């Protein structure tokens, strides 16, 4: 099992809004790496 996984977490600083698709640090803890920034607040991992 295993394979490629794509994640698009928001990269917001100190936001009070819920982050339903995860955070950049959460994905980094699981071994994902940043690929590219997509717009102002979205990180492709």
N, C-alpha and C positions, 0 to 999 in steps of 0.2 A: 504494500500500500504506500501511498504518498504521491507526491507529484508537485506540480506547480500550482500555486495559489495566488490569486490577485486580490489585493485589498485597496480600498480608496478611503482611508480615514480623513476626517477633517483635521486640520492643523490650526486650531484656534487657541489663542492665549487667554487664559482666565475667563472663560465664557460661563455664564450661568445657565445657558441652554443645554439640554441633554445631548449627549453625543452618542446616538444610537448605533453608529457604524464603527465604534471603537476609536481608540486614540493611537497616535504614532508610537508613543512609548509602549503601549500594550502589545502592538504588533512586533516591535523591536525585541521585546522580552521573549517572544515566541520564535525568534530567529529570522524574522522578515527583514529585508533591507530596502532602503529607499531607492526608487528607480528614477522618478522625475516628479516635479511639481506640476500639477494640472490646475492652472488658475491661481487665484490668490490664497485660497484656504484648503485646497485638496492635495494630498500627497499620494502619489502612486507608489505602491509597495509590492 
